[in-house]
Every structure is written in structure tokens, then in C-alpha cells.
């Protein structure tokens, strides 16, 4: 399960404030090549599910176990993602 990948779909919708959570990765969007490489590597092994970036899975599990903590954090992440989304939109134009 990949994080947000830098695809035409994401870039075409980045002007929409509803996509703020797509821009919360601190190092930017994943490249399609990185996602494809991870998927191909899984074909050769026994791993059925993989998270990219790996830390995102731990964050999601923690949030599911502690929803009272997760909801305020989601609000902060959305605000951060919205700032990054807006900056990416400005940089693209």
C-alpha cells in the first residue's frame, strides 16, 4: 500500500483543498518508479502487504489504537498538508 505517488491524478487535483492529506509526507510524493520497484520486489518474495513509506503503517496502526490522540493529530497533519499543497500548486503554475 503506497503512500502518495507523484502521478497525473494527484497533480491534476492538487488545487483541491480536499487533497491536503496527500501532501503530508515530509520528503514529498513517492515516484511512480519507486512504487513499481517495491511492487515488483514483492512478486519475488512472500510478503503480501507492504507500506511505503514504512513509517506510515506504524502511524496508522497507532492512530487506530488511540483515536482520541489521532483526531487532533489528523487536524495538524491536514493543516500542514494544506500548506505544502498550496506551495506545490504555486510552484507548478
C-alpha positions in Angstrom: 0.0 0.0 0.0 1.9 3.0 -1.2 1.8 6.5 0.2 1.0 9.3 -2.2 2.7 8.9 -5.6 3.5 11.7 -8.0 1.1 10.9 -10.7 -1.0 12.9 -13.1 -4.1 12.2 -11.0 -2.5 13.7 -7.9 -1.1 16.7 -9.8 -4.4 17.4 -11.6 -6.2 17.5 -8.3 -3.6 19.3 -6.1 -5.5 22.6 -6.4 -8.4 21.0 -4.5 -8.2 21.7 -0.7 -9.6 18.2 -0.1 -6.3 16.7 -1.2 -4.3 18.2 1.6 -3.6 14.9 3.3 -1.8 13.7 0.1 0.9 16.3 0.8 1.8 15.3 4.4 4.8 13.2 3.6 7.9 15.1 4.8 10.1 14.1 1.9 7.5 14.7 -0.9 5.5 12.4 -3.1 6.7 9.0 -4.0 7.9 8.5 -7.5 5.9 6.0 -9.6 9.2 4.2 -10.2 9.7 3.7 -6.5 6.2 2.3 -6.1 6.6 0.0 -9.1 10.0 -1.3 -7.9 8.5 -2.2 -4.5 5.6 -4.0 -6.1 7.9 -6.0 -8.4 10.1 -6.9 -5.5 7.1 -8.2 -3.6 6.4 -10.7 -6.5 9.7 -12.4 -5.8 9.1 -12.8 -2.1 6.5 -13.9 0.3 5.4 -10.5 1.5 1.8 -9.8 0.7 1.4 -6.3 2.1 4.0 -3.5 2.2 3.7 0.1 3.2 5.6 2.9 1.5 7.0 4.7 3.4 7.3 2.1 6.1 6.7 4.5 9.0 3.3 5.4 7.6 2.0 1.9 8.6 3.1 2.4 12.2 1.5 5.8 12.3 -1.8 4.4 11.0 -1.8 1.5 13.5 -1.1 3.8 16.4 -3.9 6.1 15.2 -6.4 3.3 15.0 -5.5 2.1 18.5 -5.6 5.6 20.0 -8.4 7.5 18.2 -8.6 10.2 20.9 -5.0 11.1 20.2 -5.3 10.5 16.4 -8.1 13.0 15.7 -6.2 16.1 16.9 -3.1 14.9 15.1 -5.1 14.5 11.9 -6.1 18.1 12.1 -2.5 19.2 12.4 -1.4 16.9 9.5 -4.2 18.3 7.3 -3.1 21.9 8.1 0.5 21.0 7.3 -0.5 19.2 4.1 -2.6 22.1 3.0 0.3 24.5 3.3 2.5 22.1 1.3 -0.3 21.5 -1.2 -0.7 25.2 -1.8 3.1 25.7 -2.2 3.2 22.8 -4.7 0.3 24.4 -6.6 2.1 27.8 -6.7 5.3 26.2 -7.8 3.5 24.4 -10.6 2.0 27.5 -12.1 
